[in-house]
Amino acid sequence: MFRFVVLMFMTVNVFAAQSTVDIDTAARVYLDAAVRDQVRASLGAMPEHIRQLFAADNSVQLSPAQLAAVDAAALRGFRIDVFEAPALESFAAHLDPATVAKTHAFLTSEPGRRMVAADVAVAQIGEANIDKVMSGDITAPSTPKRDALFDKIERATHSTESTVQVFLGMGQSVAVGTAIGSGMDPVAVDERAHKSGEASRPGLEENMRVPMRRFVAYGYRDLNDADLEHILSFLESAAGQHYVAAYNAAMGAGFIAMGRRTGEQLGESLRELAQAQMAPPPEVMPPAGIAAPH
């Protein structure tokens, strides 16, 4: 489950759960999967990614002050405390007791623990190394059998689709948040962002498939074939697919919340900058001991 580290992309195949669970129960699974450690590892790179979202829009040319506002807003919005409440709420809503029991048993098994440790380790290798892994500049030895297992694991976790969905959802939420903060019509902005995102989705998924397979292969490079087979068996089971759907939904909810918070902060800052440019220059106070002229 590598969604968050690859920074900002994701999709869900929603499987209907029989009943929801409470937040405490969802939190236990969240801790079993070490989600907090993995998400935290991705947050430092978010200001640069948000900059890139704006840089990709050729109609927007941001000033140095506006770019500084983007960075400040991303630092305030992309925080683990902003992420966790909506993520856990969504996780609880998409899990059911049977899935929780089987998922806990898997995540606390020896192969499950090794998988989680690998997830945390690869989340912490840094943005530059993640890019190199996904481009193929950093690889690990493999075999045809292992390549086939990695391919099946990537598909079972819907890593490509989920990564793209998080990217699109986060970009849309930043746009809507910015509209709210700056006093624009958020409904119109939401509609335009959604339409643009859906148009770009097929191409993004096509371009991400091979890099995500590389990322899975590198992240699980130290797991043996038996571990990989055990992981795949769980992921392809009914409980595993319910868990994947709940997990992806939770990650999407958390990143969208952080994107919305970032956008709202940015909208307020941009509005203040615009108002400052329109305001008359402030009155200059004379040095101490010198009376102002009358």
N, C-alpha and C positions, 0 to 999 in steps of 0.2 A: 504494500500500500504506500505508494510513493507520491501521491498527489501533491501535497503541500510543498514538498521540497522543490519540485520542479517549478515552483513558483506559480502559480496562478492559473490553473486550468482544471476542468472536471465535468463528468456527467453521470447521471444516474439512470439505471434501469430499475424502475420501482417495482418491487415485489410486495404484494399485499400481505401485511402482517395480520395475524389473527387477533391480537390485542396489544395495546401499548404497555410500557412499563414505567415505573416512576424514575425520577431524576437520579436518585441514589443508585438504583440498579444500573441505569445507563452509565453512570459515572464509574462504576466498577469495571465495566467493559472498556470504557475510555482509558482507564488506568492500566488495564491489562495490555492494551495495545500501545501504550506509551505515546498517545497522541499529543499530549502537551509538549513533550520534549521535541517531537518532530515538527510541530507547528512553530514553536519558538525558534527553531533553527532557520526557518524560512523568513522570519519577520524583518531581519536586518536588511535584506535586499529589496524590500517593498518600496521605499522611496524612489529608488532608481527605476523600478518597474512602472510606477505611477507616472514618473517623468516620461517614460517611453510611450505610455498611452496617449499623453498629450502631444508628444513629438510626432507620433504617427498621423496626427490630424494636421494636414498641411494648411488648413484654414486658420489655425491657431498659432500665433507667434508670441511666446511668453517672454516678458522682460525678466531681467535678473531678479527683481523683487517678487515677481509672480512665481518664478521657479523656486525661490526660497520659500514661498508660501506653500508650494506643492510639497516640498520636502518636510516642512513643519507639520502640515496636515497629515501626511502619511505616517510620520512618527507618532502622532497623537491618535491616529485611527487604527493602525495595525499593531495592536497590543493583545496579549493573550487574554486579558480580562474582558476585552471587547468580544473576542472570539468565543470564549467558552460558554457563556450563558445561552446564546442562540444555538450553538452547536450541540450542547447537551440536551436542550429542549427538543431539537429535531431528532437527535439520536434516540431519545426515549420514545418519541412518537412513532418511530419506524421499527422499533424492536418489539419482540414478543417474548414471553417467558421461556418458551422452548428454544428459541434461537439464542437467547442469553445463556442458557445452561450449556448448550453444545458449543457455543463460541468460547465461553470461559474455559471449558474443558480443553478445547484446542489451543487457545492462547497460553494456557499454563502447562501444556505438555512440553516435552523437550524440543520437538521440532517447532512448535509454536513460539516458545521462548527464543529459540535461535532466529526465527523469522523476525520477531519484534526487535531483537538486538541488532539485526542487520538493517532493519528499517531506520532505527535511530542513528546508527553509524553512518549510513549513506545520506541521511538528512543533514548531517553535520560536516560534510566534506567541503562545504563552501561553494559559493556561486560559480567561481571560475572553474572549479573541478567538475561541477555538475554540467556546465556547458561542454567541457571536454568529453565527458562520458557520453552525453547525448549526441555529440557530433562524431563520435567514434575515435577521437584522438587518444582517449584512455579506454583500454579494454582489458578483459581478463580471459585467460585460457578457457576454452569450452570444447564441447563435443557435439556432434549432431543430435544425440539423445538429449543432452542438456538444453540445446537450442530449442528443441521441440517442446520441452517442459517450460522453458521461459516464455515461449510464444503462447502456450495454453494458460499460463498464470497471468500474463498480461491481458488476455482476453477475458479470463474469469473475473478479474478485478475491474474490468472496464477502465483501465488506467488511461488509455488515450482519450476516450470519450469524457471521462471525468475531469481530466486535466483541461481539456478544451472548455468544458462547461464552467469550471471555476474561473478561467480566464474571461470568458464572455460575461458570466454573471457578475464578476467583480468589476469589470469595466462598465457594465450597465449601472451597477449600484453607485459607482463613483460619479458617473454622469448625472444620475438622478439626485444624489446627495448634493452635488455642486449646484444643480438647479435650485434645490430647496434653499440652500444657504445663501444663494445670490439673488433670490426673489424671482427666478424664472418659473415657467410652467413645468412642473416635474412630469406631468402626464405626457405632454408632447415630447419631452426629452426621452422619457422611458420608451415611448413608441418608436422613436427614431433609432435609439440605441438597440432595441430588441430586433428591429427589422435589419439593421446593419449586421448584428451578430449572427442572426440566422442565415444571412446570405454568405457569410464567411465561414460558417461552421464546417461544411463538407471539406473545404480546402485545408482548414486547420487540422481536422482529424486525419486527413490523408498525409499531411506533412509531419504529424506527430507520431504516427504509428511506429516507424522504425526507431526514432530516438527513444521512445518509451520502452521498446523491447530491449534496447541497449542498456537503458537505465535499470530495468529489472534484472538483466543478466549480471550487470556489474554489482548491484546491491546485494544479490544473493550468490555471489561468486564463491564464497567460502562454505556454503551449504552443500552437503553431499546429495547424491541422486535420491537416496531414500528420504531425506528431509524434503526435497522438492516434490517428490511424489506424495508424501503425506500432506504437505501444504495444498497441493492441487486437489487432492481428494476432498479435503474440507471445503475449499473454495467452490468446487463444482457441486457440492451437496446442496440440498434445499436450504439447510440452515446457513451454509456458507454464502449462498446467493442472497438470502435475506440480510445477512450481516453486511455484505458488500454494499447492498442498496442503502441500508441504514447509515453505514459509514460514509458513503459518498454524499448522501443527503446532509449529514451533519457537517461535513467539511464545506459543502457548498453554503449552508446556512451561516457558518462562522465566517467564511471569507466574504460573503456578501455583506454581512453586518459590519465587518471592518472596512469594506469599500464604501458603504453608505456613510459611516462615521467620518471617514477621510474626506469624502465629497462634501459633506455638510461643513466640516471645518474649513475646507478649501474655499467653498462658496462664500462663507462669511469673510474670509481673509481677502478674497478678490474684490468683494463688494466694498470693504473698507479701503482697499488700495484705490479703487475707482473714485470713491468719495473724497479721498485725500487729494487726488489729482485735480478734482473740481473745486476744492475749497480754496479760499484766498490764503495767501501766505500768512503764517502766524505772526503775531506782534512780537517784535524783537525787544526783549527787556534790556534796559541799560545796565552797564556794570554797576556793582555795588558802590554806593557813595556818590553816584552821579544822578541828578534829578532828570526825569524825563521831560522833554520840552512840552510846553503848553501852547 
